[in-house]
Amino acid sequence: MTIRPFLMALLLSLGSFAVQAAGSPLNESFTNLIALSNNALEIGKKGDTQAFIDSATVAWEALKEQNEKGSSIRLQRANAKLKAAIKAAKAGNLQEGIADVEQGIVEMQLEKK
């Protein structure tokens, strides 16, 4: 009879470790995404709207692909900023697009708490 409580305790502890692992933050590396976003910034600062849209789209697609592998709130925020940047640039407001990309980079660089 003493084996049953021991097995239940073991199962519960293993279950709690699995729950903790599922909720723990992933080791995220945004180095490539930040580099692509910085590239879009450099192009945007030169004043070429179409090239900015193209490079921001490349960064957004890479970000979207990484987010599909492991969803992250930081990636979701950066995703929204990059989408807004592309939309603003297509509407003719390149400076707003540049500002949105800069905010997206900030979101990716925020320290985990």
A tleap script that builds the chain and sets N, CA, C and O, in Angstrom:
source leaprc.protein.ff14SB
mol = sequence {
  NMET THR ILE ARG PRO PHE LEU MET ALA LEU
  LEU LEU SER LEU GLY SER PHE ALA VAL GLN
  ALA ALA GLY SER PRO LEU ASN GLU SER PHE
  THR ASN LEU ILE ALA LEU SER ASN ASN ALA
  LEU GLU ILE GLY LYS LYS GLY ASP THR GLN
  ALA PHE ILE ASP SER ALA THR VAL ALA TRP
  GLU ALA LEU LYS GLU GLN ASN GLU LYS GLY
  SER SER ILE ARG LEU GLN ARG ALA ASN ALA
  LYS LEU LYS ALA ALA ILE LYS ALA ALA LYS
  ALA GLY ASN LEU GLN GLU GLY ILE ALA ASP
  VAL GLU GLN GLY ILE VAL GLU MET GLN LEU
  GLU LYS CLYS
}
set mol.1.N position { 0.798 -1.194 0.000 }
set mol.1.CA position { 0.000 0.000 0.000 }
set mol.1.C position { 0.848 1.268 0.000 }
set mol.1.O position { 0.365 2.317 -0.426 }
set mol.2.N position { 2.066 1.208 0.453 }
set mol.2.CA position { 2.887 2.416 0.468 }
set mol.2.C position { 3.441 2.745 -0.914 }
set mol.2.O position { 3.921 3.855 -1.141 }
set mol.3.N position { 3.381 1.808 -1.819 }
set mol.3.CA position { 3.874 2.064 -3.173 }
set mol.3.C position { 2.919 2.985 -3.932 }
set mol.3.O position { 3.366 3.825 -4.712 }
set mol.4.N position { 1.661 2.844 -3.722 }
set mol.4.CA position { 0.679 3.657 -4.464 }
set mol.4.C position { 0.860 5.154 -4.193 }
set mol.4.O position { 0.914 5.915 -5.159 }
set mol.5.N position { 0.955 5.620 -2.961 }
set mol.5.CA position { 1.184 7.061 -2.754 }
set mol.5.C position { 2.519 7.529 -3.343 }
set mol.5.O position { 2.631 8.649 -3.840 }
set mol.6.N position { 3.517 6.660 -3.279 }
set mol.6.CA position { 4.814 7.016 -3.857 }
set mol.6.C position { 4.697 7.210 -5.365 }
set mol.6.O position { 5.222 8.181 -5.911 }
set mol.7.N position { 4.005 6.282 -6.045 }
set mol.7.CA position { 3.827 6.391 -7.492 }
set mol.7.C position { 2.993 7.628 -7.862 }
set mol.7.O position { 3.276 8.300 -8.854 }
set mol.8.N position { 1.979 7.914 -7.067 }
set mol.8.CA position { 1.154 9.107 -7.333 }
set mol.8.C position { 1.985 10.377 -7.180 }
set mol.8.O position { 1.872 11.299 -7.988 }
set mol.9.N position { 2.811 10.421 -6.155 }
set mol.9.CA position { 3.677 11.586 -5.953 }
set mol.9.C position { 4.664 11.722 -7.103 }
set mol.9.O position { 4.935 12.832 -7.561 }
set mol.10.N position { 5.198 10.612 -7.567 }
set mol.10.CA position { 6.130 10.631 -8.683 }
set mol.10.C position { 5.447 11.129 -9.964 }
set mol.10.O position { 6.002 11.959 -10.685 }
set mol.11.N position { 4.262 10.627 -10.238 }
set mol.11.CA position { 3.519 11.055 -11.421 }
set mol.11.C position { 3.157 12.537 -11.362 }
set mol.11.O position { 3.263 13.247 -12.362 }
set mol.12.N position { 2.736 12.993 -10.205 }
set mol.12.CA position { 2.390 14.402 -10.049 }
set mol.12.C position { 3.606 15.313 -10.226 }
set mol.12.O position { 3.514 16.383 -10.827 }
set mol.13.N position { 4.736 14.875 -9.696 }
set mol.13.CA position { 5.937 15.702 -9.837 }
set mol.13.C position { 6.401 15.740 -11.287 }
set mol.13.O position { 6.828 16.789 -11.770 }
set mol.14.N position { 6.324 14.619 -11.985 }
set mol.14.CA position { 6.679 14.606 -13.406 }
set mol.14.C position { 5.719 15.485 -14.205 }
set mol.14.O position { 6.134 16.198 -15.119 }
set mol.15.N position { 4.461 15.430 -13.862 }
set mol.15.CA position { 3.472 16.279 -14.532 }
set mol.15.C position { 3.732 17.756 -14.298 }
set mol.15.O position { 3.563 18.567 -15.208 }
set mol.16.N position { 4.138 18.112 -13.095 }
set mol.16.CA position { 4.411 19.520 -12.805 }
set mol.16.C position { 5.647 20.006 -13.557 }
set mol.16.O position { 5.697 21.164 -13.972 }
set mol.17.N position { 6.647 19.139 -13.739 }
set mol.17.CA position { 7.823 19.517 -14.523 }
set mol.17.C position { 7.440 19.750 -15.979 }
set mol.17.O position { 7.949 20.675 -16.613 }
set mol.18.N position { 6.557 18.928 -16.511 }
set mol.18.CA position { 6.118 19.094 -17.899 }
set mol.18.C position { 5.357 20.401 -18.069 }
set mol.18.O position { 5.527 21.085 -19.078 }
set mol.19.N position { 4.534 20.753 -17.114 }
set mol.19.CA position { 3.785 22.006 -17.179 }
set mol.19.C position { 4.736 23.182 -17.082 }
set mol.19.O position { 4.578 24.164 -17.806 }
set mol.20.N position { 5.706 23.103 -16.215 }
set mol.20.CA position { 6.676 24.186 -16.072 }
set mol.20.C position { 7.469 24.344 -17.364 }
set mol.20.O position { 7.712 25.474 -17.789 }
set mol.21.N position { 7.875 23.260 -17.995 }
set mol.21.CA position { 8.644 23.332 -19.233 }
set mol.21.C position { 7.808 23.937 -20.356 }
set mol.21.O position { 8.328 24.685 -21.184 }
set mol.22.N position { 6.533 23.620 -20.388 }
set mol.22.CA position { 5.674 24.157 -21.440 }
set mol.22.C position { 5.479 25.653 -21.286 }
set mol.22.O position { 5.275 26.351 -22.279 }
set mol.23.N position { 5.536 26.155 -20.079 }
set mol.23.CA position { 5.309 27.568 -19.864 }
set mol.23.C position { 6.578 28.395 -19.787 }
set mol.23.O position { 6.511 29.621 -19.689 }
set mol.24.N position { 7.723 27.751 -19.829 }
set mol.24.CA position { 8.968 28.503 -19.712 }
set mol.24.C position { 9.313 29.174 -21.035 }
set mol.24.O position { 8.970 28.656 -22.098 }
set mol.25.N position { 9.987 30.319 -20.983 }
set mol.25.CA position { 10.329 31.028 -22.211 }
set mol.25.C position { 11.330 30.241 -23.041 }
set mol.25.O position { 12.180 29.526 -22.511 }
set mol.26.N position { 11.212 30.389 -24.343 }
set mol.26.CA position { 12.127 29.726 -25.250 }
set mol.26.C position { 13.432 30.511 -25.320 }
set mol.26.O position { 13.464 31.712 -25.052 }
set mol.27.N position { 14.477 29.834 -25.672 }
set mol.27.CA position { 15.725 30.529 -25.943 }
set mol.27.C position { 15.591 31.136 -27.336 }
set mol.27.O position { 15.798 30.466 -28.347 }
set mol.28.N position { 15.247 32.394 -27.364 }
set mol.28.CA position { 14.972 33.051 -28.632 }
set mol.28.C position { 16.199 33.821 -29.089 }
set mol.28.O position { 16.861 34.493 -28.298 }
set mol.29.N position { 16.484 33.713 -30.360 }
set mol.29.CA position { 17.549 34.497 -30.950 }
set mol.29.C position { 16.939 35.322 -32.078 }
set mol.29.O position { 16.420 34.779 -33.054 }
set mol.30.N position { 17.010 36.619 -31.930 }
set mol.30.CA position { 16.450 37.514 -32.936 }
set mol.30.C position { 17.548 38.175 -33.760 }
set mol.30.O position { 17.289 39.169 -34.437 }
set mol.31.N position { 18.757 37.650 -33.718 }
set mol.31.CA position { 19.893 38.269 -34.394 }
set mol.31.C position { 19.631 38.452 -35.881 }
set mol.31.O position { 19.842 39.540 -36.416 }
set mol.32.N position { 19.177 37.411 -36.547 }
set mol.32.CA position { 18.911 37.490 -37.982 }
set mol.32.C position { 17.771 38.458 -38.267 }
set mol.32.O position { 17.845 39.242 -39.213 }
set mol.33.N position { 16.728 38.412 -37.464 }
set mol.33.CA position { 15.586 39.299 -37.680 }
set mol.33.C position { 15.966 40.761 -37.476 }
set mol.33.O position { 15.514 41.636 -38.215 }
set mol.34.N position { 16.789 41.017 -36.481 }
set mol.34.CA position { 17.235 42.384 -36.228 }
set mol.34.C position { 18.116 42.870 -37.379 }
set mol.34.O position { 18.018 44.027 -37.789 }
set mol.35.N position { 18.971 41.996 -37.898 }
set mol.35.CA position { 19.831 42.368 -39.027 }
set mol.35.C position { 18.989 42.701 -40.262 }
set mol.35.O position { 19.263 43.679 -40.958 }
set mol.36.N position { 17.970 41.889 -40.527 }
set mol.36.CA position { 17.088 42.165 -41.669 }
set mol.36.C position { 16.327 43.472 -41.469 }
set mol.36.O position { 16.141 44.234 -42.417 }
set mol.37.N position { 15.894 43.728 -40.254 }
set mol.37.CA position { 15.169 44.966 -39.956 }
set mol.37.C position { 16.088 46.180 -40.073 }
set mol.37.O position { 15.682 47.227 -40.578 }
set mol.38.N position { 17.328 46.035 -39.603 }
set mol.38.CA position { 18.298 47.128 -39.739 }
set mol.38.C position { 18.588 47.421 -41.205 }
set mol.38.O position { 18.776 48.575 -41.589 }
set mol.39.N position { 18.625 46.381 -42.016 }
set mol.39.CA position { 18.817 46.559 -43.451 }
set mol.39.C position { 17.663 47.375 -44.047 }
set mol.39.O position { 17.881 48.267 -44.867 }
set mol.40.N position { 16.445 47.062 -43.628 }
set mol.40.CA position { 15.280 47.823 -44.093 }
set mol.40.C position { 15.379 49.278 -43.647 }
set mol.40.O position { 15.019 50.182 -44.401 }
set mol.41.N position { 15.861 49.511 -42.432 }
set mol.41.CA position { 16.036 50.881 -41.932 }
set mol.41.C position { 17.028 51.664 -42.785 }
set mol.41.O position { 16.772 52.807 -43.164 }
set mol.42.N position { 18.154 51.040 -43.080 }
set mol.42.CA position { 19.176 51.711 -43.880 }
set mol.42.C position { 18.637 52.091 -45.254 }
set mol.42.O position { 18.877 53.197 -45.737 }
set mol.43.N position { 17.914 51.180 -45.874 }
set mol.43.CA position { 17.337 51.446 -47.190 }
set mol.43.C position { 16.291 52.546 -47.089 }
set mol.43.O position { 16.229 53.428 -47.946 }
set mol.44.N position { 15.469 52.497 -46.044 }
set mol.44.CA position { 14.433 53.510 -45.863 }
set mol.44.C position { 15.009 54.901 -45.651 }
set mol.44.O position { 14.452 55.889 -46.130 }
set mol.45.N position { 16.117 54.979 -44.939 }
set mol.45.CA position { 16.740 56.279 -44.680 }
set mol.45.C position { 17.346 56.889 -45.931 }
set mol.45.O position { 17.604 58.092 -45.978 }
set mol.46.N position { 17.577 56.059 -46.951 }
set mol.46.CA position { 18.060 56.572 -48.241 }
set mol.46.C position { 16.912 57.156 -49.061 }
set mol.46.O position { 17.144 57.855 -50.047 }
set mol.47.N position { 15.685 56.874 -48.659 }
set mol.47.CA position { 14.526 57.466 -49.327 }
set mol.47.C position { 13.894 56.620 -50.414 }
set mol.47.O position { 12.978 57.091 -51.089 }
set mol.48.N position { 14.341 55.402 -50.610 }
set mol.48.CA position { 13.780 54.521 -51.638 }
set mol.48.C position { 12.611 53.732 -51.039 }
set mol.48.O position { 12.810 52.726 -50.358 }
set mol.49.N position { 11.413 54.199 -51.301 }
set mol.49.CA position { 10.220 53.602 -50.686 }
set mol.49.C position { 10.015 52.157 -51.117 }
set mol.49.O position { 9.759 51.294 -50.277 }
set mol.50.N position { 10.124 51.880 -52.416 }
set mol.50.CA position { 9.863 50.520 -52.891 }
set mol.50.C position { 10.896 49.540 -52.354 }
set mol.50.O position { 10.549 48.421 -51.978 }
set mol.51.N position { 12.151 49.944 -52.314 }
set mol.51.CA position { 13.186 49.059 -51.757 }
set mol.51.C position { 12.949 48.846 -50.261 }
set mol.51.O position { 13.185 47.756 -49.739 }
set mol.52.N position { 12.484 49.891 -49.576 }
set mol.52.CA position { 12.151 49.754 -48.151 }
set mol.52.C position { 11.031 48.741 -47.962 }
set mol.52.O position { 11.105 47.873 -47.093 }
set mol.53.N position { 9.995 48.861 -48.784 }
set mol.53.CA position { 8.867 47.920 -48.693 }
set mol.53.C position { 9.356 46.493 -48.935 }
set mol.53.O position { 8.976 45.570 -48.214 }
set mol.54.N position { 10.193 46.319 -49.942 }
set mol.54.CA position { 10.707 44.977 -50.259 }
set mol.54.C position { 11.547 44.409 -49.112 }
set mol.54.O position { 11.369 43.255 -48.722 }
set mol.55.N position { 12.457 45.216 -48.575 }
set mol.55.CA position { 13.319 44.699 -47.505 }
set mol.55.C position { 12.546 44.510 -46.202 }
set mol.55.O position { 12.832 43.577 -45.452 }
set mol.56.N position { 11.572 45.376 -45.918 }
set mol.56.CA position { 10.744 45.195 -44.731 }
set mol.56.C position { 9.876 43.949 -44.875 }
set mol.56.O position { 9.612 43.254 -43.894 }
set mol.57.N position { 9.437 43.670 -46.095 }
set mol.57.CA position { 8.647 42.460 -46.341 }
set mol.57.C position { 9.493 41.208 -46.113 }
set mol.57.O position { 9.007 40.226 -45.552 }
set mol.58.N position { 10.746 41.240 -46.542 }
set mol.58.CA position { 11.649 40.108 -46.306 }
set mol.58.C position { 11.817 39.887 -44.797 }
set mol.58.O position { 11.753 38.755 -44.318 }
set mol.59.N position { 12.032 40.978 -44.058 }
set mol.59.CA position { 12.186 40.873 -42.595 }
set mol.59.C position { 10.906 40.350 -41.959 }
set mol.59.O position { 10.961 39.514 -41.057 }
set mol.60.N position { 9.755 40.832 -42.418 }
set mol.60.CA position { 8.466 40.409 -41.867 }
set mol.60.C position { 8.219 38.923 -42.133 }
set mol.60.O position { 7.738 38.206 -41.257 }
set mol.61.N position { 8.550 38.460 -43.345 }
set mol.61.CA position { 8.348 37.044 -43.663 }
set mol.61.C position { 9.260 36.146 -42.821 }
set mol.61.O position { 8.838 35.077 -42.380 }
set mol.62.N position { 10.503 36.574 -42.598 }
set mol.62.CA position { 11.416 35.798 -41.745 }
set mol.62.C position { 10.898 35.771 -40.318 }
set mol.62.O position { 10.958 34.740 -39.648 }
set mol.63.N position { 10.389 36.906 -39.853 }
set mol.63.CA position { 9.832 36.986 -38.498 }
set mol.63.C position { 8.612 36.078 -38.374 }
set mol.63.O position { 8.461 35.361 -37.385 }
set mol.64.N position { 7.751 36.114 -39.377 }
set mol.64.CA position { 6.547 35.273 -39.366 }
set mol.64.C position { 6.925 33.792 -39.342 }
set mol.64.O position { 6.297 32.999 -38.640 }
set mol.65.N position { 7.947 33.423 -40.106 }
set mol.65.CA position { 8.396 32.026 -40.137 }
set mol.65.C position { 8.951 31.593 -38.778 }
set mol.65.O position { 8.666 30.490 -38.311 }
set mol.66.N position { 9.739 32.459 -38.148 }
set mol.66.CA position { 10.283 32.119 -36.828 }
set mol.66.C position { 9.173 32.042 -35.789 }
set mol.66.O position { 9.232 31.209 -34.884 }
set mol.67.N position { 8.168 32.894 -35.907 }
set mol.67.CA position { 7.060 32.882 -34.958 }
set mol.67.C position { 6.236 31.601 -35.088 }
set mol.67.O position { 5.669 31.130 -34.103 }
set mol.68.N position { 6.165 31.032 -36.300 }
set mol.68.CA position { 5.432 29.784 -36.491 }
set mol.68.C position { 6.137 28.609 -35.811 }
set mol.68.O position { 5.492 27.647 -35.395 }
set mol.69.N position { 7.461 28.693 -35.702 }
set mol.69.CA position { 8.223 27.618 -35.054 }
set mol.69.C position { 8.018 27.609 -33.550 }
set mol.69.O position { 8.008 26.547 -32.928 }
set mol.70.N position { 7.854 28.777 -32.969 }
set mol.70.CA position { 7.645 28.887 -31.529 }
set mol.70.C position { 7.065 30.244 -31.226 }
set mol.70.O position { 7.773 31.251 -31.270 }
set mol.71.N position { 5.801 30.284 -30.923 }
set mol.71.CA position { 5.118 31.553 -30.715 }
set mol.71.C position { 5.701 32.306 -29.528 }
set mol.71.O position { 5.993 31.726 -28.482 }
set mol.72.N position { 5.863 33.603 -29.715 }
set mol.72.CA position { 6.446 34.452 -28.690 }
set mol.72.C position { 5.712 35.782 -28.680 }
set mol.72.O position { 5.381 36.313 -29.741 }
set mol.73.N position { 5.456 36.319 -27.517 }
set mol.73.CA position { 4.776 37.605 -27.417 }
set mol.73.C position { 5.652 38.702 -27.995 }
set mol.73.O position { 5.147 39.652 -28.593 }
set mol.74.N position { 6.961 38.578 -27.821 }
set mol.74.CA position { 7.874 39.583 -28.384 }
set mol.74.C position { 7.817 39.562 -29.907 }
set mol.74.O position { 7.820 40.615 -30.545 }
set mol.75.N position { 7.764 38.374 -30.486 }
set mol.75.CA position { 7.666 38.277 -31.943 }
set mol.75.C position { 6.325 38.788 -32.438 }
set mol.75.O position { 6.251 39.402 -33.502 }
set mol.76.N position { 5.275 38.545 -31.688 }
set mol.76.CA position { 3.958 39.036 -32.097 }
set mol.76.C position { 3.924 40.555 -32.112 }
set mol.76.O position { 3.342 41.154 -33.016 }
set mol.77.N position { 4.541 41.182 -31.123 }
set mol.77.CA position { 4.591 42.645 -31.084 }
set mol.77.C position { 5.427 43.192 -32.240 }
set mol.77.O position { 5.032 44.153 -32.900 }
set mol.78.N position { 6.579 42.576 -32.479 }
set mol.78.CA position { 7.435 43.009 -33.578 }
set mol.78.C position { 6.751 42.770 -34.915 }
set mol.78.O position { 6.892 43.569 -35.841 }
set mol.79.N position { 6.011 41.672 -35.017 }
set mol.79.CA position { 5.262 41.364 -36.230 }
set mol.79.C position { 4.270 42.478 -36.538 }
set mol.79.O position { 4.157 42.914 -37.684 }
set mol.80.N position { 3.560 42.933 -35.529 }
set mol.80.CA position { 2.586 44.008 -35.719 }
set mol.80.C position { 3.270 45.295 -36.177 }
set mol.80.O position { 2.738 46.018 -37.019 }
set mol.81.N position { 4.441 45.577 -35.625 }
set mol.81.CA position { 5.176 46.791 -35.996 }
set mol.81.C position { 5.661 46.717 -37.441 }
set mol.81.O position { 5.567 47.701 -38.175 }
set mol.82.N position { 6.176 45.562 -37.854 }
set mol.82.CA position { 6.662 45.433 -39.223 }
set mol.82.C position { 5.514 45.493 -40.231 }
set mol.82.O position { 5.654 46.077 -41.306 }
set mol.83.N position { 4.388 44.892 -39.882 }
set mol.83.CA position { 3.228 44.982 -40.772 }
set mol.83.C position { 2.763 46.430 -40.902 }
set mol.83.O position { 2.405 46.879 -41.991 }
set mol.84.N position { 2.771 47.152 -39.790 }
set mol.84.CA position { 2.379 48.565 -39.815 }
set mol.84.C position { 3.370 49.379 -40.644 }
set mol.84.O position { 2.972 50.314 -41.340 }
set mol.85.N position { 4.649 49.035 -40.576 }
set mol.85.CA position { 5.673 49.739 -41.354 }
set mol.85.C position { 5.445 49.551 -42.847 }
set mol.85.O position { 5.532 50.505 -43.621 }
set mol.86.N position { 5.158 48.337 -43.243 }
set mol.86.CA position { 4.904 48.052 -44.659 }
set mol.86.C position { 3.660 48.798 -45.124 }
set mol.86.O position { 3.650 49.393 -46.201 }
set mol.87.N position { 2.627 48.762 -44.319 }
set mol.87.CA position { 1.373 49.445 -44.660 }
set mol.87.C position { 1.585 50.955 -44.781 }
set mol.87.O position { 1.078 51.580 -45.712 }
set mol.88.N position { 2.329 51.538 -43.845 }
set mol.88.CA position { 2.582 52.979 -43.876 }
set mol.88.C position { 3.388 53.357 -45.117 }
set mol.88.O position { 3.090 54.356 -45.772 }
set mol.89.N position { 4.403 52.563 -45.440 }
set mol.89.CA position { 5.226 52.867 -46.612 }
set mol.89.C position { 4.413 52.748 -47.899 }
set mol.89.O position { 4.576 53.553 -48.815 }
set mol.90.N position { 3.541 51.747 -47.967 }
set mol.90.CA position { 2.690 51.605 -49.149 }
set mol.90.C position { 1.722 52.770 -49.287 }
set mol.90.O position { 1.330 53.133 -50.396 }
set mol.91.N position { 1.335 53.359 -48.149 }
set mol.91.CA position { 0.435 54.515 -48.163 }
set mol.91.C position { 1.188 55.809 -48.463 }
set mol.91.O position { 0.576 56.872 -48.575 }
set mol.92.N position { 2.515 55.722 -48.592 }
set mol.92.CA position { 3.300 56.900 -48.932 }
set mol.92.C position { 3.949 57.598 -47.750 }
set mol.92.O position { 4.549 58.660 -47.917 }
set mol.93.N position { 3.840 57.027 -46.568 }
set mol.93.CA position { 4.423 57.640 -45.385 }
set mol.93.C position { 5.659 56.845 -44.963 }
set mol.93.O position { 5.609 56.025 -44.046 }
set mol.94.N position { 6.761 57.106 -45.650 }
set mol.94.CA position { 7.991 56.360 -45.403 }
set mol.94.C position { 8.542 56.604 -44.003 }
set mol.94.O position { 9.040 55.672 -43.371 }
set mol.95.N position { 8.464 57.838 -43.506 }
set mol.95.CA position { 9.009 58.140 -42.182 }
set mol.95.C position { 8.279 57.375 -41.081 }
set mol.95.O position { 8.897 56.913 -40.122 }
set mol.96.N position { 6.975 57.247 -41.224 }
set mol.96.CA position { 6.201 56.455 -40.248 }
set mol.96.C position { 6.606 54.982 -40.329 }
set mol.96.O position { 6.698 54.304 -39.305 }
set mol.97.N position { 6.848 54.489 -41.541 }
set mol.97.CA position { 7.296 53.105 -41.718 }
set mol.97.C position { 8.641 52.866 -41.058 }
set mol.97.O position { 8.856 51.838 -40.415 }
set mol.98.N position { 9.549 53.828 -41.222 }
set mol.98.CA position { 10.863 53.721 -40.591 }
set mol.98.C position { 10.714 53.688 -39.070 }
set mol.98.O position { 11.359 52.886 -38.395 }
set mol.99.N position { 9.862 54.563 -38.537 }
set mol.99.CA position { 9.639 54.599 -37.085 }
set mol.99.C position { 9.056 53.274 -36.588 }
set mol.99.O position { 9.422 52.800 -35.513 }
set mol.100.N position { 8.151 52.677 -37.367 }
set mol.100.CA position { 7.564 51.392 -36.962 }
set mol.100.C position { 8.605 50.277 -36.959 }
set mol.100.O position { 8.592 49.421 -36.075 }
set mol.101.N position { 9.500 50.281 -37.934 }
set mol.101.CA position { 10.560 49.262 -37.950 }
set mol.101.C position { 11.471 49.447 -36.745 }
set mol.101.O position { 11.877 48.470 -36.115 }
set mol.102.N position { 11.794 50.691 -36.423 }
set mol.102.CA position { 12.624 50.953 -35.238 }
set mol.102.C position { 11.957 50.440 -33.972 }
set mol.102.O position { 12.621 49.880 -33.100 }
set mol.103.N position { 10.637 50.630 -33.865 }
set mol.103.CA position { 9.907 50.119 -32.696 }
set mol.103.C position { 9.895 48.592 -32.678 }
set mol.103.O position { 9.971 47.978 -31.613 }
set mol.104.N position { 9.798 47.981 -33.860 }
set mol.104.CA position { 9.853 46.521 -33.944 }
set mol.104.C position { 11.187 45.976 -33.473 }
set mol.104.O position { 11.249 44.941 -32.810 }
set mol.105.N position { 12.262 46.688 -33.823 }
set mol.105.CA position { 13.596 46.278 -33.372 }
set mol.105.C position { 13.691 46.384 -31.862 }
set mol.105.O position { 14.258 45.510 -31.206 }
set mol.106.N position { 13.135 47.456 -31.311 }
set mol.106.CA position { 13.137 47.624 -29.854 }
set mol.106.C position { 12.406 46.475 -29.190 }
set mol.106.O position { 12.861 45.957 -28.170 }
set mol.107.N position { 11.270 46.067 -29.757 }
set mol.107.CA position { 10.515 44.931 -29.205 }
set mol.107.C position { 11.349 43.656 -29.206 }
set mol.107.O position { 11.288 42.873 -28.258 }
set mol.108.N position { 12.127 43.443 -30.266 }
set mol.108.CA position { 12.940 42.234 -30.343 }
set mol.108.C position { 14.135 42.292 -29.387 }
set mol.108.O position { 14.634 41.254 -28.952 }
set mol.109.N position { 14.591 43.500 -29.063 }
set mol.109.CA position { 15.761 43.652 -28.207 }
set mol.109.C position { 15.425 43.726 -26.726 }
set mol.109.O position { 16.337 43.685 -25.900 }
set mol.110.N position { 14.156 43.835 -26.358 }
set mol.110.CA position { 13.787 43.929 -24.951 }
set mol.110.C position { 14.266 42.714 -24.184 }
set mol.110.O position { 14.187 41.580 -24.656 }
set mol.111.N position { 14.760 42.979 -23.003 }
set mol.111.CA position { 15.232 41.890 -22.143 }
set mol.111.C position { 14.056 41.088 -21.622 }
set mol.111.O position { 12.993 41.636 -21.332 }
set mol.112.N position { 14.261 39.778 -21.506 }
set mol.112.CA position { 13.243 38.910 -20.908 }
set mol.112.C position { 13.179 39.194 -19.422 }
set mol.112.O position { 14.203 39.425 -18.778 }
set mol.113.N position { 11.974 39.175 -18.881 }
set mol.113.CA position { 11.810 39.409 -17.448 }
set mol.113.C position { 11.493 38.127 -16.738 }
set mol.113.O position { 11.320 38.122 -15.519 }
savepdb mol mol.pdb
quit
